[in-house]
Amino acid sequence: MQPACLPIGLHLTRADRAVSRAFDGALAAAGGSLPAWLVLLNLKIRRMASQRELAEAVGIREATLTHHLNAMDAEGLITRRRDAGNRRIHVVELTGAGEAAFLRLREAAIAFDHRLRAGISDAEIASFAAVLDRLAANVSADNASPVDLPPGQPGTGSD
């Protein structure tokens, strides 16, 4: 009889919550939030033609993005204007304050990443990233059943 083993999904969920809370705290200490960081980051690394594209890049619904953009606009971090070629499209751009917020939050994100990687080798990080990718692939809609599990592993029906 095998000893009781905590399911990997539970380990992953617990780790995700701990890391997410710590990252949220690091961003808050730098005067930001995860949604603001994701918006600022995407505005810096991509040229968005519309709020719809920005919402897709950030991974949230347009209505949720509008809520965040309203707050960021009120804080003076972004501006929004109608596209001259297509008045239905809002162009979102960083202000000087938005650029400064981006730099502050970038430093916080880099410092957090260094803290998160402490004591872990590059090879271990690469292996861990591959495992995370495999876990995501195992539960994706394109791959509804576990793959390549050796006999006797939990979830194969032969344990």
N, CA and C atoms as an extended XYZ file, in Angstrom:
477
Properties=species:S:1:pos:R:3:atomname:S:1:resname:S:1:resid:I:1 pbc="F F F"
N         0.836       -1.180        0.000 N   MET     1
C         0.000        0.000        0.000 CA  MET     1
C         0.883        1.246        0.000 C   MET     1
N         0.584        2.176       -0.909 N   GLN     2
C         1.372        3.404       -1.009 CA  GLN     2
C         0.973        4.388        0.090 C   GLN     2
N         1.958        5.151        0.582 N   PRO     3
C         1.617        6.181        1.574 CA  PRO     3
C         0.747        7.260        0.932 C   PRO     3
N        -0.081        7.884        1.797 N   ALA     4
C        -0.942        8.950        1.295 CA  ALA     4
C        -0.080       10.063        0.717 C   ALA     4
N        -0.473       10.540       -0.422 N   CYS     5
C         0.286       11.568       -1.123 CA  CYS     5
C        -0.659       12.724       -1.457 C   CYS     5
N        -0.232       13.916       -1.128 N   LEU     6
C        -1.033       15.096       -1.433 CA  LEU     6
C        -1.088       15.272       -2.948 C   LEU     6
N        -2.270       15.431       -3.527 N   PRO     7
C        -2.368       15.599       -4.984 CA  PRO     7
C        -1.563       16.810       -5.467 C   PRO     7
N        -0.947       16.664       -6.612 N   ILE     8
C        -0.106       17.731       -7.166 CA  ILE     8
C        -0.909       19.008       -7.393 C   ILE     8
N        -2.179       18.868       -7.747 N   GLY     9
C        -3.017       20.056       -7.938 CA  GLY     9
C        -3.169       20.861       -6.663 C   GLY     9
N        -3.237       20.171       -5.525 N   LEU    10
C        -3.342       20.868       -4.248 CA  LEU    10
C        -2.027       21.566       -3.905 C   LEU    10
N        -0.905       20.886       -4.140 N   HIS    11
C         0.400       21.522       -3.952 CA  HIS    11
C         0.491       22.791       -4.807 C   HIS    11
N         0.096       22.648       -6.066 N   LEU    12
C         0.173       23.763       -7.010 CA  LEU    12
C        -0.715       24.922       -6.567 C   LEU    12
N        -1.928       24.607       -6.128 N   THR    13
C        -2.859       25.644       -5.673 CA  THR    13
C        -2.312       26.367       -4.451 C   THR    13
N        -1.778       25.631       -3.498 N   ARG    14
C        -1.211       26.250       -2.298 CA  ARG    14
C        -0.026       27.148       -2.643 C   ARG    14
N         0.847       26.651       -3.503 N   ALA    15
C         2.010       27.444       -3.908 CA  ALA    15
C         1.570       28.694       -4.677 C   ALA    15
N         0.590       28.523       -5.551 N   ASP    16
C         0.082       29.664       -6.320 CA  ASP    16
C        -0.460       30.749       -5.397 C   ASP    16
N        -1.232       30.343       -4.412 N   ARG    17
C        -1.806       31.329       -3.483 CA  ARG    17
C        -0.716       32.059       -2.710 C   ARG    17
N         0.259       31.325       -2.215 N   ALA    18
C         1.346       31.942       -1.440 CA  ALA    18
C         2.159       32.901       -2.312 C   ALA    18
N         2.512       32.458       -3.512 N   VAL    19
C         3.313       33.292       -4.406 CA  VAL    19
C         2.497       34.503       -4.873 C   VAL    19
N         1.233       34.292       -5.196 N   SER    20
C         0.382       35.403       -5.644 CA  SER    20
C         0.223       36.461       -4.559 C   SER    20
N        -0.018       36.019       -3.329 N   ARG    21
C        -0.149       36.980       -2.219 CA  ARG    21
C         1.146       37.758       -2.027 C   ARG    21
N         2.269       37.077       -2.084 N   ALA    22
C         3.555       37.745       -1.900 CA  ALA    22
C         3.835       38.724       -3.045 C   ALA    22
N         3.506       38.341       -4.284 N   PHE    23
C         3.729       39.228       -5.428 CA  PHE    23
C         2.807       40.443       -5.343 C   PHE    23
N         1.547       40.210       -4.981 N   ASP    24
C         0.617       41.329       -4.787 CA  ASP    24
C         1.164       42.299       -3.747 C   ASP    24
N         1.719       41.760       -2.661 N   GLY    25
C         2.295       42.591       -1.614 CA  GLY    25
C         3.488       43.391       -2.095 C   GLY    25
N         4.340       42.766       -2.900 N   ALA    26
C         5.512       43.461       -3.450 CA  ALA    26
C         5.082       44.596       -4.374 C   ALA    26
N         4.075       44.348       -5.197 N   LEU    27
C         3.575       45.395       -6.092 CA  LEU    27
C         2.899       46.508       -5.302 C   LEU    27
N         2.136       46.154       -4.276 N   ALA    28
C         1.466       47.159       -3.443 CA  ALA    28
C         2.494       48.034       -2.735 C   ALA    28
N         3.583       47.428       -2.251 N   ALA    29
C         4.632       48.196       -1.582 CA  ALA    29
C         5.286       49.188       -2.531 C   ALA    29
N         5.245       48.889       -3.830 N   ALA    30
C         5.804       49.786       -4.846 CA  ALA    30
C         4.745       50.740       -5.386 C   ALA    30
N         3.549       50.716       -4.792 N   GLY    31
C         2.494       51.640       -5.200 CA  GLY    31
C         1.642       51.165       -6.356 C   GLY    31
N         1.557       49.850       -6.553 N   GLY    32
C         0.774       49.330       -7.675 CA  GLY    32
C        -0.049       48.120       -7.305 C   GLY    32
N        -0.493       47.436       -8.341 N   SER    33
C        -1.292       46.221       -8.202 CA  SER    33
C        -1.002       45.343       -9.409 C   SER    33
N        -1.405       44.084       -9.330 N   LEU    34
C        -1.190       43.179      -10.461 CA  LEU    34
C        -1.904       43.669      -11.719 C   LEU    34
N        -3.184       44.060      -11.658 N   PRO    35
C        -3.826       44.547      -12.885 CA  PRO    35
C        -3.114       45.774      -13.476 C   PRO    35
N        -2.715       46.713      -12.629 N   ALA    36
C        -2.007       47.895      -13.128 CA  ALA    36
C        -0.678       47.495      -13.756 C   ALA    36
N         0.052       46.581      -13.104 N   TRP    37
C         1.332       46.118      -13.644 CA  TRP    37
C         1.135       45.469      -15.011 C   TRP    37
N         0.130       44.615      -15.145 N   LEU    38
C        -0.096       43.936      -16.419 CA  LEU    38
C        -0.466       44.922      -17.526 C   LEU    38
N        -1.267       45.917      -17.196 N   VAL    39
C        -1.624       46.938      -18.189 CA  VAL    39
C        -0.387       47.738      -18.575 C   VAL    39
N         0.350       48.233      -17.591 N   LEU    40
C         1.550       49.020      -17.875 CA  LEU    40
C         2.557       48.217      -18.689 C   LEU    40
N         2.790       46.978      -18.301 N   LEU    41
C         3.735       46.118      -19.001 CA  LEU    41
C         3.324       45.918      -20.456 C   LEU    41
N         2.056       45.612      -20.678 N   ASN    42
C         1.605       45.383      -22.054 CA  ASN    42
C         1.624       46.648      -22.893 C   ASN    42
N         1.370       47.793      -22.279 N   LEU    43
C         1.470       49.048      -23.028 CA  LEU    43
C         2.918       49.354      -23.403 C   LEU    43
N         3.866       48.898      -22.584 N   LYS    44
C         5.284       49.112      -22.877 CA  LYS    44
C         5.817       48.157      -23.937 C   LYS    44
N         5.404       46.903      -23.899 N   ILE    45
C         6.023       45.911      -24.783 CA  ILE    45
C         5.290       45.708      -26.098 C   ILE    45
N         4.054       46.205      -26.183 N   ARG    46
C         3.267       46.014      -27.414 CA  ARG    46
C         2.615       47.321      -27.805 C   ARG    46
N         2.396       47.463      -29.066 N   ARG    47
C         1.612       48.587      -29.552 CA  ARG    47
C         0.201       48.070      -29.771 C   ARG    47
N        -0.691       48.475      -28.889 N   MET    48
C        -2.076       48.025      -28.959 CA  MET    48
C        -2.873       48.965      -29.857 C   MET    48
N        -3.717       48.374      -30.679 N   ALA    49
C        -4.579       49.183      -31.543 CA  ALA    49
C        -5.919       49.457      -30.869 C   ALA    49
N        -6.253       48.692      -29.837 N   SER    50
C        -7.562       48.878      -29.209 CA  SER    50
C        -7.557       48.359      -27.781 C   SER    50
N        -8.578       48.788      -27.020 N   GLN    51
C        -8.751       48.263      -25.672 CA  GLN    51
C        -9.035       46.780      -25.718 C   GLN    51
N        -9.685       46.303      -26.759 N   ARG    52
C        -9.974       44.872      -26.899 CA  ARG    52
C        -8.670       44.079      -26.954 C   ARG    52
N        -7.715       44.550      -27.747 N   GLU    53
C        -6.423       43.867      -27.837 CA  GLU    53
C        -5.685       43.898      -26.499 C   GLU    53
N        -5.781       45.026      -25.810 N   LEU    54
C        -5.139       45.144      -24.505 CA  LEU    54
C        -5.779       44.166      -23.510 C   LEU    54
N        -7.093       44.074      -23.521 N   ALA    55
C        -7.789       43.137      -22.630 CA  ALA    55
C        -7.348       41.701      -22.915 C   ALA    55
N        -7.242       41.343      -24.185 N   GLU    56
C        -6.799       39.994      -24.550 CA  GLU    56
C        -5.375       39.743      -24.088 C   GLU    56
N        -4.509       40.734      -24.252 N   ALA    57
C        -3.108       40.587      -23.855 CA  ALA    57
C        -2.973       40.426      -22.344 C   ALA    57
N        -3.793       41.153      -21.585 N   VAL    58
C        -3.747       41.088      -20.124 CA  VAL    58
C        -4.458       39.838      -19.616 C   VAL    58
N        -5.414       39.327      -20.397 N   GLY    59
C        -6.142       38.123      -20.015 CA  GLY    59
C        -7.383       38.393      -19.192 C   GLY    59
N        -8.024       39.544      -19.450 N   ILE    60
C        -9.257       39.891      -18.739 CA  ILE    60
C       -10.311       40.346      -19.737 C   ILE    60
N       -11.571       40.426      -19.277 N   ARG    61
C       -12.662       40.897      -20.136 CA  ARG    61
C       -12.538       42.402      -20.333 C   ARG    61
N       -13.094       42.890      -21.421 N   GLU    62
C       -13.038       44.324      -21.716 CA  GLU    62
C       -13.671       45.163      -20.618 C   GLU    62
N       -14.797       44.706      -20.070 N   ALA    63
C       -15.466       45.471      -19.013 CA  ALA    63
C       -14.570       45.605      -17.786 C   ALA    63
N       -13.857       44.535      -17.454 N   THR    64
C       -12.936       44.572      -16.319 CA  THR    64
C       -11.767       45.497      -16.627 C   THR    64
N       -11.263       45.426      -17.852 N   LEU    65
C       -10.180       46.319      -18.257 CA  LEU    65
C       -10.625       47.776      -18.154 C   LEU    65
N       -11.838       48.079      -18.603 N   THR    66
C       -12.340       49.452      -18.540 CA  THR    66
C       -12.332       49.957      -17.110 C   THR    66
N       -12.737       49.119      -16.177 N   HIS    67
C       -12.703       49.473      -14.749 CA  HIS    67
C       -11.282       49.859      -14.325 C   HIS    67
N       -10.297       49.041      -14.684 N   HIS    68
C        -8.905       49.309      -14.323 CA  HIS    68
C        -8.387       50.559      -15.038 C   HIS    68
N        -8.740       50.704      -16.308 N   LEU    69
C        -8.291       51.884      -17.051 CA  LEU    69
C        -8.876       53.164      -16.479 C   LEU    69
N       -10.137       53.122      -16.043 N   ASN    70
C       -10.746       54.299      -15.414 CA  ASN    70
C        -9.939       54.723      -14.194 C   ASN    70
N        -9.565       53.751      -13.360 N   ALA    71
C        -8.781       54.050      -12.161 CA  ALA    71
C        -7.394       54.578      -12.535 C   ALA    71
N        -6.768       53.961      -13.520 N   MET    72
C        -5.433       54.392      -13.939 CA  MET    72
C        -5.473       55.771      -14.583 C   MET    72
N        -6.545       56.058      -15.318 N   ASP    73
C        -6.728       57.379      -15.917 CA  ASP    73
C        -6.896       58.430      -14.813 C   ASP    73
N        -7.692       58.111      -13.802 N   ALA    74
C        -7.911       59.032      -12.680 CA  ALA    74
C        -6.613       59.297      -11.908 C   ALA    74
N        -5.718       58.307      -11.877 N   GLU    75
C        -4.428       58.465      -11.202 CA  GLU    75
C        -3.407       59.161      -12.090 C   GLU    75
N        -3.771       59.424      -13.353 N   GLY    76
C        -2.861       60.100      -14.271 CA  GLY    76
C        -1.808       59.199      -14.877 C   GLY    76
N        -2.031       57.882      -14.856 N   LEU    77
C        -1.047       56.933      -15.383 CA  LEU    77
C        -1.186       56.703      -16.880 C   LEU    77
N        -2.391       56.879      -17.390 N   ILE    78
C        -2.664       56.649      -18.816 CA  ILE    78
C        -3.546       57.766      -19.351 C   ILE    78
N        -3.588       57.838      -20.676 N   THR    79
C        -4.580       58.667      -21.361 CA  THR    79
C        -5.298       57.769      -22.355 C   THR    79
N        -6.528       58.136      -22.659 N   ARG    80
C        -7.302       57.428      -23.675 CA  ARG    80
C        -7.847       58.459      -24.639 C   ARG    80
N        -7.759       58.110      -25.919 N   ARG    81
C        -8.315       58.990      -26.940 CA  ARG    81
C        -8.872       58.135      -28.063 C   ARG    81
N        -9.760       58.734      -28.814 N   ARG    82
C       -10.322       58.030      -29.978 CA  ARG    82
C        -9.287       57.978      -31.089 C   ARG    82
N        -9.248       56.861      -31.778 N   ASP    83
C        -8.377       56.703      -32.934 CA  ASP    83
C        -8.930       57.569      -34.062 C   ASP    83
N        -8.078       58.363      -34.677 N   ALA    84
C        -8.522       59.258      -35.749 CA  ALA    84
C        -9.060       58.478      -36.950 C   ALA    84
N        -8.503       57.306      -37.205 N   GLY    85
C        -8.937       56.501      -38.348 CA  GLY    85
C       -10.176       55.665      -38.083 C   GLY    85
N       -10.468       55.397      -36.814 N   ASN    86
C       -11.628       54.598      -36.460 CA  ASN    86
C       -12.104       55.072      -35.087 C   ASN    86
N       -13.092       55.908      -35.061 N   ARG    87
C       -13.559       56.562      -33.838 CA  ARG    87
C       -14.102       55.585      -32.790 C   ARG    87
N       -14.382       54.343      -33.192 N   ARG    88
C       -14.867       53.347      -32.227 CA  ARG    88
C       -13.745       52.789      -31.367 C   ARG    88
N       -12.502       53.000      -31.781 N   ILE    89
C       -11.351       52.445      -31.075 CA  ILE    89
C       -10.756       53.498      -30.143 C   ILE    89
N       -10.531       53.096      -28.890 N   HIS    90
C        -9.827       53.943      -27.925 CA  HIS    90
C        -8.352       53.552      -27.918 C   HIS    90
N        -7.490       54.543      -28.087 N   VAL    91
C        -6.053       54.326      -28.004 CA  VAL    91
C        -5.628       54.653      -26.580 C   VAL    91
N        -4.932       53.732      -25.944 N   VAL    92
C        -4.475       53.904      -24.563 CA  VAL    92
C        -2.968       54.128      -24.605 C   VAL    92
N        -2.530       55.178      -23.915 N   GLU    93
C        -1.105       55.498      -23.889 CA  GLU    93
C        -0.675       55.844      -22.468 C   GLU    93
N         0.615       55.591      -22.183 N   LEU    94
C         1.172       55.934      -20.886 CA  LEU    94
C         1.468       57.427      -20.809 C   LEU    94
N         1.278       57.993      -19.633 N   THR    95
C         1.697       59.364      -19.355 CA  THR    95
C         3.094       59.301      -18.731 C   THR    95
N         3.655       60.443      -18.411 N   GLY    96
C         4.928       60.463      -17.689 CA  GLY    96
C         4.816       59.750      -16.355 C   GLY    96
N         3.706       59.968      -15.664 N   ALA    97
C         3.479       59.275      -14.383 CA  ALA    97
C         3.336       57.772      -14.608 C   ALA    97
N         2.726       57.382      -15.726 N   GLY    98
C         2.597       55.964      -16.060 CA  GLY    98
C         3.951       55.336      -16.340 C   GLY    98
N         4.822       56.073      -17.027 N   GLU    99
C         6.184       55.584      -17.285 CA  GLU    99
C         6.925       55.376      -15.964 C   GLU    99
N         6.795       56.340      -15.047 N   ALA   100
C         7.451       56.227      -13.743 CA  ALA   100
C         6.885       55.042      -12.956 C   ALA   100
N         5.568       54.856      -13.005 N   ALA   101
C         4.941       53.718      -12.316 CA  ALA   101
C         5.432       52.407      -12.914 C   ALA   101
N         5.548       52.362      -14.244 N   PHE   102
C         6.064       51.161      -14.899 CA  PHE   102
C         7.460       50.826      -14.373 C   PHE   102
N         8.338       51.820      -14.319 N   LEU   103
C         9.710       51.578      -13.854 CA  LEU   103
C         9.737       51.110      -12.400 C   LEU   103
N         8.929       51.714      -11.563 N   ARG   104
C         8.846       51.329      -10.152 CA  ARG   104
C         8.356       49.889      -10.001 C   ARG   104
N         7.289       49.565      -10.734 N   LEU   105
C         6.724       48.212      -10.636 CA  LEU   105
C         7.638       47.185      -11.302 C   LEU   105
N         8.339       47.593      -12.334 N   ARG   106
C         9.298       46.679      -12.980 CA  ARG   106
C        10.395       46.297      -11.988 C   ARG   106
N        10.901       47.281      -11.266 N   GLU   107
C        11.932       47.004      -10.264 CA  GLU   107
C        11.393       46.067       -9.184 C   GLU   107
N        10.160       46.304       -8.750 N   ALA   108
C         9.543       45.428       -7.747 CA  ALA   108
C         9.381       44.010       -8.289 C   ALA   108
N         8.969       43.879       -9.548 N   ALA   109
C         8.784       42.551      -10.159 CA  ALA   109
C        10.119       41.832      -10.323 C   ALA   109
N        11.152       42.561      -10.708 N   ILE   110
C        12.480       41.948      -10.853 CA  ILE   110
C        13.005       41.484       -9.498 C   ILE   110
N        12.876       42.333       -8.491 N   ALA   111
C        13.334       41.962       -7.145 CA  ALA   111
C        12.557       40.751       -6.632 C   ALA   111
N        11.251       40.721       -6.899 N   PHE   112
C        10.443       39.588       -6.459 CA  PHE   112
C        10.894       38.310       -7.168 C   PHE   112
N        11.163       38.398       -8.460 N   ASP   113
C        11.604       37.223       -9.211 CA  ASP   113
C        12.928       36.708       -8.653 C   ASP   113
N        13.844       37.600       -8.306 N   HIS   114
C        15.112       37.167       -7.698 CA  HIS   114
C        14.855       36.459       -6.366 C   HIS   114
N        13.958       37.023       -5.568 N   ARG   115
C        13.598       36.405       -4.278 CA  ARG   115
C        12.990       35.023       -4.503 C   ARG   115
N        12.107       34.917       -5.482 N   LEU   116
C        11.415       33.665       -5.769 CA  LEU   116
C        12.394       32.584       -6.233 C   LEU   116
N        13.423       32.969       -6.986 N   ARG   117
C        14.389       32.020       -7.530 CA  ARG   117
C        15.533       31.678       -6.573 C   ARG   117
N        15.564       32.303       -5.402 N   ALA   118
C        16.685       32.117       -4.472 CA  ALA   118
C        16.912       30.640       -4.170 C   ALA   118
N        18.156       30.203       -4.331 N   GLY   119
C        18.530       28.833       -4.006 CA  GLY   119
C        18.116       27.802       -5.046 C   GLY   119
N        17.603       28.249       -6.178 N   ILE   120
C        17.157       27.331       -7.233 CA  ILE   120
C        18.058       27.548       -8.449 C   ILE   120
N        18.639       26.473       -8.959 N   SER   121
C        19.554       26.585      -10.098 CA  SER   121
C        18.787       26.865      -11.386 C   SER   121
N        19.509       27.337      -12.393 N   ASP   122
C        18.899       27.565      -13.704 CA  ASP   122
C        18.328       26.267      -14.282 C   ASP   122
N        19.031       25.162      -14.057 N   ALA   123
C        18.546       23.868      -14.552 CA  ALA   123
C        17.250       23.474      -13.854 C   ALA   123
N        17.167       23.717      -12.534 N   GLU   124
C        15.941       23.411      -11.801 CA  GLU   124
C        14.790       24.297      -12.275 C   GLU   124
N        15.068       25.564      -12.544 N   ILE   125
C        14.040       26.477      -13.057 CA  ILE   125
C        13.534       25.979      -14.399 C   ILE   125
N        14.444       25.589      -15.280 N   ALA   126
C        14.046       25.096      -16.604 CA  ALA   126
C        13.209       23.826      -16.480 C   ALA   126
N        13.619       22.925      -15.599 N   SER   127
C        12.865       21.692      -15.391 CA  SER   127
C        11.486       21.989      -14.817 C   SER   127
N        11.432       22.894      -13.836 N   PHE   128
C        10.161       23.279      -13.218 CA  PHE   128
C         9.229       23.910      -14.249 C   PHE   128
N         9.764       24.780      -15.092 N   ALA   129
C         8.953       25.411      -16.139 CA  ALA   129
C         8.384       24.353      -17.083 C   ALA   129
N         9.188       23.350      -17.409 N   ALA   130
C         8.711       22.268      -18.275 CA  ALA   130
C         7.595       21.479      -17.600 C   ALA   130
N         7.724       21.234      -16.304 N   VAL   131
C         6.676       20.515      -15.570 CA  VAL   131
C         5.395       21.350      -15.539 C   VAL   131
N         5.524       22.644      -15.267 N   LEU   132
C         4.335       23.512      -15.272 CA  LEU   132
C         3.651       23.503      -16.637 C   LEU   132
N         4.448       23.580      -17.694 N   ASP   133
C         3.875       23.524      -19.043 CA  ASP   133
C         3.156       22.195      -19.267 C   ASP   133
N         3.729       21.098      -18.769 N   ARG   134
C         3.118       19.779      -18.931 CA  ARG   134
C         1.809       19.701      -18.154 C   ARG   134
N         1.795       20.248      -16.911 N   LEU   135
C         0.573       20.252      -16.118 CA  LEU   135
C        -0.532       21.017      -16.853 C   LEU   135
N        -0.190       22.174      -17.395 N   ALA   136
C        -1.177       22.966      -18.138 CA  ALA   136
C        -1.663       22.204      -19.367 C   ALA   136
N        -0.742       21.566      -20.068 N   ALA   137
C        -1.126       20.792      -21.252 CA  ALA   137
C        -2.018       19.615      -20.877 C   ALA   137
N        -1.737       18.978      -19.735 N   ASN   138
C        -2.525       17.826      -19.315 CA  ASN   138
C        -3.976       18.164      -19.035 C   ASN   138
N        -4.260       19.390      -18.675 N   VAL   139
C        -5.640       19.765      -18.370 CA  VAL   139
C        -6.265       20.666      -19.431 C   VAL   139
N        -5.553       20.896      -20.519 N   SER   140
C        -6.106       21.744      -21.577 CA  SER   140
C        -7.243       21.032      -22.296 C   SER   140
N        -8.072       21.808      -22.956 N   ALA   141
C        -9.214       21.249      -23.687 CA  ALA   141
C        -8.749       20.306      -24.789 C   ALA   141
N        -7.555       20.550      -25.332 N   ASP   142
C        -7.040       19.701      -26.408 CA  ASP   142
C        -6.500       18.374      -25.902 C   ASP   142
N        -6.338       18.271      -24.583 N   ASN   143
C        -5.727       17.073      -24.024 CA  ASN   143
C        -6.493       16.696      -22.760 C   ASN   143
N        -7.674       16.138      -22.934 N   ALA   144
C        -8.599       15.899      -21.818 CA  ALA   144
C        -8.167       14.785      -20.879 C   ALA   144
N        -7.214       13.952      -21.261 N   SER   145
C        -6.800       12.864      -20.368 CA  SER   145
C        -5.298       12.958      -20.105 C   SER   145
N        -4.839       12.428      -18.954 N   PRO   146
C        -3.410       12.455      -18.650 CA  PRO   146
C        -2.614       11.717      -19.712 C   PRO   146
N        -1.396       12.169      -19.932 N   VAL   147
C        -0.554       11.550      -20.953 CA  VAL   147
C         0.724       11.016      -20.335 C   VAL   147
N         1.226        9.967      -20.904 N   ASP   148
C         2.517        9.408      -20.554 CA  ASP   148
C         2.694        9.131      -19.063 C   ASP   148
N         1.649        8.735      -18.371 N   LEU   149
C         1.784        8.363      -16.963 CA  LEU   149
C         2.173        6.892      -16.888 C   LEU   149
N         3.216        6.607      -16.139 N   PRO   150
C         3.590        5.199      -16.013 CA  PRO   150
C         2.560        4.452      -15.181 C   PRO   150
N         2.417        3.145      -15.389 N   PRO   151
C         1.466        2.362      -14.606 CA  PRO   151
C         1.744        2.511      -13.115 C   PRO   151
N         0.680        2.524      -12.326 N   GLY   152
C         0.821        2.623      -10.877 CA  GLY   152
C         0.816        4.048      -10.371 C   GLY   152
N         0.783        5.036      -11.263 N   GLN   153
C         0.722        6.424      -10.841 CA  GLN   153
C        -0.718        6.824      -10.589 C   GLN   153
N        -0.943        7.712       -9.591 N   PRO   154
C        -2.311        8.155       -9.322 CA  PRO   154
C        -2.949        8.726      -10.577 C   PRO   154
N        -4.188        8.369      -10.791 N   GLY   155
C        -4.936        8.892      -11.929 CA  GLY   155
C        -4.938        7.967      -13.133 C   GLY   155
N        -4.145        6.880      -13.091 N   THR   156
C        -4.105        5.979      -14.232 CA  THR   156
C        -5.084        4.825      -14.096 C   THR   156
N        -5.684        4.711      -12.907 N   GLY   157
C        -6.610        3.606      -12.702 CA  GLY   157
C        -5.935        2.320      -12.290 C   GLY   157
N        -4.590        2.324      -12.253 N   SER   158
C        -3.887        1.097      -11.872 CA  SER   158
C        -3.116        1.273      -10.572 C   SER   158
N        -3.572        2.225       -9.739 N   ASP   159
C        -2.855        2.459       -8.485 CA  ASP   159
C        -3.486        1.796       -7.306 C   ASP   159
